[in-house]
């Protein structure tokens, strides 16, 4: 009996791997950064990634045959249920820190890989640690950097009333649309803080895509059952860790070993 059982299990396992691999090929992995800094930057936390490390990670995206999308390409595919290029990637940076211009932007231009920056609009132009509108305009004109909403004041939306949540959502959206003269469709939850109530308000405010902070590869087409998954890239992770997340959405060598062809 066991003689017949083992081959059946192996066949089922191979079929399962093929299905999962197909989903990984056709899905999209979204990466999240905050600060891109020089190695000399003091008092670094895990959110501070060196610009040299960032450059190597972007090189790996190109070298391993992944397809980095612009925000417009991704939003258009979502809205019209279009097929994505295989092994698609979306690079995002949260908050709108000044170092995104000083250190990330030169790397982005050199590598010619598009990124998306989610802006906390209340800090833009009002705090020297954050981007200015002039810097944002310069970045946007290259076609390599696009911008979306991260709320006005970077608050934990779950702790706010409906009226306060809508103020954060619509205030940011309105300001960005007035400046960019185009619809703002994507919203990223500050601190990854959301629940069913908050999520309904995000769509009520006019957004069509919402982004969370949990790891994984998003199956395609996206069903909107939960916010889009994003792998948070941290400064204590190796290039191998990044490779594993490119392959599987997770920092796990076992998964990467099962799917080695990327």
C-alpha positions in Angstrom: 0.0 0.0 0.0 2.8 2.4 0.9 4.4 1.6 -2.4 1.5 3.3 -4.2 1.0 6.0 -1.7 4.5 7.6 -1.9 4.4 8.3 -5.7 0.9 9.8 -5.4 2.0 12.2 -2.6 5.1 13.2 -4.7 2.9 13.8 -7.8 0.5 15.9 -5.7 3.4 17.8 -4.2 4.8 18.6 -7.6 1.4 19.8 -8.8 1.1 22.0 -5.8 4.5 23.5 -6.3 3.6 24.2 -10.0 0.4 26.0 -9.0 2.2 28.1 -6.3 5.0 28.9 -8.7 2.6 30.0 -11.4 0.9 32.3 -8.8 4.3 33.8 -7.9 5.2 34.3 -11.5 1.9 36.1 -12.3 1.5 38.0 -9.0 3.1 41.2 -7.9 5.6 41.7 -5.1 5.5 45.2 -3.5 8.5 46.5 -1.5 8.3 49.1 1.2 11.1 51.5 2.3 11.2 54.6 4.4 14.7 56.2 4.6 17.5 55.8 2.1 20.6 57.3 3.6 24.4 57.6 3.4 26.5 55.1 5.4 27.6 58.1 7.6 24.1 58.8 8.8 24.1 58.6 12.6 21.5 57.0 14.9 20.1 54.7 12.3 17.1 52.5 13.0 16.1 49.4 11.0 14.1 51.8 8.7 17.3 53.3 7.4 18.7 51.6 4.3 22.0 52.6 2.9 22.0 54.0 -0.6 24.6 51.5 -1.7 22.4 48.7 -0.4 19.4 50.2 -2.2 21.4 50.4 -5.4 22.4 46.7 -5.2 18.8 45.7 -4.6 17.7 47.6 -7.7 20.5 46.0 -9.6 19.2 42.6 -8.5 15.7 43.4 -9.8 17.2 44.1 -13.2 19.7 41.2 -13.2 17.1 38.6 -12.2 14.6 39.5 -14.8 12.0 41.2 -12.7 9.8 43.9 -14.1 9.5 47.1 -12.0 6.3 48.9 -12.7 5.3 52.6 -12.4 2.4 53.3 -10.2 0.3 54.3 -13.3 1.0 51.0 -14.9 -0.1 49.1 -11.8 -3.2 51.2 -11.2 -4.2 50.8 -14.8 -3.8 47.1 -14.7 -5.9 46.9 -11.5 -8.7 49.1 -12.9 -9.0 47.3 -16.2 -8.1 43.8 -15.0 -5.1 43.6 -17.3 -2.5 40.9 -17.2 0.7 42.0 -15.5 4.2 41.3 -16.8 5.6 38.1 -15.2 7.5 38.7 -12.0 6.3 42.2 -11.5 7.6 44.5 -8.8 6.4 47.8 -7.3 8.9 49.8 -5.3 7.4 52.1 -2.7 8.7 54.6 -0.1 6.6 55.8 2.8 6.2 59.3 4.3 8.1 61.5 1.9 11.4 62.0 3.8 14.0 64.5 2.5 16.6 61.7 2.1 14.4 60.2 -0.6 15.5 63.1 -2.7 19.1 63.4 -1.5 20.0 59.7 -1.7 17.3 57.5 -3.3 16.6 59.8 -6.3 20.2 59.7 -7.7 20.1 55.9 -7.5 16.7 55.7 -9.1 17.9 57.9 -12.0 21.0 55.9 -12.5 19.3 52.5 -12.4 16.2 53.8 -14.3 13.8 51.9 -12.0 10.5 53.6 -11.2 9.3 54.1 -7.6 6.3 55.4 -5.8 6.4 57.7 -2.8 3.4 57.8 -0.4 3.3 61.4 0.9 2.1 62.6 4.3 1.0 65.9 2.9 1.0 67.8 6.2 4.8 67.5 6.5 5.6 68.4 2.8 7.0 71.8 2.5 6.6 72.5 6.2 9.4 70.4 7.7 13.0 70.4 6.6 13.3 66.6 7.2 10.7 66.1 4.5 10.5 66.7 0.8 9.6 70.2 -0.6 7.1 70.6 -3.4 9.9 71.8 -5.6 11.8 68.6 -5.1 8.7 66.5 -5.7 8.1 68.4 -9.0 11.7 67.7 -10.1 11.4 64.0 -9.3 8.0 63.7 -10.9 9.2 65.3 -14.2 11.6 62.4 -14.7 8.8 59.9 -15.1 10.6 57.6 -12.7 8.9 58.8 -9.5 5.2 59.0 -8.9 3.3 60.0 -5.7 0.3 58.9 -3.8 -1.4 59.5 -0.5 -0.3 58.5 3.0 -2.8 60.8 4.7 -2.3 64.3 6.0 -0.7 63.9 9.4 0.4 60.2 9.5 -2.1 59.2 12.2 -3.2 55.7 13.2 -6.6 55.8 11.5 -8.1 53.0 13.7 -8.0 55.4 16.6 -9.9 58.2 14.9 -13.6 58.9 14.4 -15.1 58.4 11.0 -15.0 62.2 10.5 -11.4 62.4 11.4 -10.5 59.5 9.2 -12.3 61.1 6.2 -10.5 64.4 6.9 -7.1 62.6 6.7 -8.1 60.8 3.5 -9.8 63.6 1.6 -7.5 66.3 2.7 -4.4 64.6 1.3 -6.2 63.4 -1.8 -7.6 66.9 -2.6 -4.2 68.6 -2.2 -2.3 66.1 -4.3 -4.9 66.2 -7.1 -4.8 70.0 -7.1 -1.0 70.0 -7.4 -0.6 67.1 -9.8 -3.7 67.8 -11.9 -4.5 64.1 -12.0 -6.5 61.6 -10.0 -4.9 60.1 -6.9 -6.1 56.5 -6.6 -3.7 54.8 -4.2 -3.6 55.1 -0.4 -1.1 53.6 2.1 -2.1 53.1 5.7 0.1 55.0 8.2 1.6 52.4 10.6 -0.3 49.7 8.7 -3.3 50.7 10.9 -6.7 49.7 9.5 -9.8 47.7 10.1 -13.0 47.0 8.2 -14.4 50.4 9.1 -11.4 52.3 8.0 -11.1 50.4 4.8 -14.6 51.2 3.8 -13.9 54.9 4.4 -10.8 54.7 2.2 -12.9 53.6 -0.7 -15.7 56.0 0.2 -13.1 58.8 0.0 -12.5 57.9 -3.7 -9.4 55.7 -3.6 -9.4 52.4 -5.5 -6.2 50.8 -4.1 -5.0 50.4 -0.5 -1.7 49.2 0.7 -0.8 47.5 4.0 2.4 46.4 5.7 2.2 42.6 5.6 4.6 40.5 3.6 3.8 38.2 0.7 3.2 38.2 -3.1 -0.2 39.5 -4.2 -2.1 37.1 -6.4 -3.3 38.5 -9.6 -5.9 39.7 -10.4 -6.2 41.4 -7.0 -9.6 40.7 -5.4 -9.6 43.6 -2.9 -10.4 41.3 -0.1 -7.5 42.8 1.9 -5.0 45.6 1.4 -2.1 44.9 -0.9 0.7 43.1 0.7 4.1 44.8 0.9 7.5 43.4 2.1 9.2 45.9 4.4 12.9 46.1 3.5 15.1 46.8 6.6 18.7 47.7 7.0 19.7 44.6 8.9 18.7 42.3 6.0 21.3 40.8 3.6 21.2 40.8 -0.2 20.2 37.2 0.1 17.2 38.1 2.2 16.2 40.6 -0.5 16.6 37.8 -3.1 14.3 35.5 -1.1 11.7 38.2 -0.9 11.9 38.8 -4.6 11.3 35.1 -5.2 8.5 34.5 -2.7 7.6 37.7 -0.9 9.0 36.3 2.3 12.5 36.3 3.9 12.6 32.6 4.0 15.4 30.5 2.4 13.3 27.3 2.3 10.7 29.0 0.0 13.5 30.4 -2.2 15.1 26.9 -2.4 11.8 25.5 -3.6 11.5 28.1 -6.3 15.2 28.5 -7.5 14.8 29.6 -11.1 14.3 33.3 -10.5 
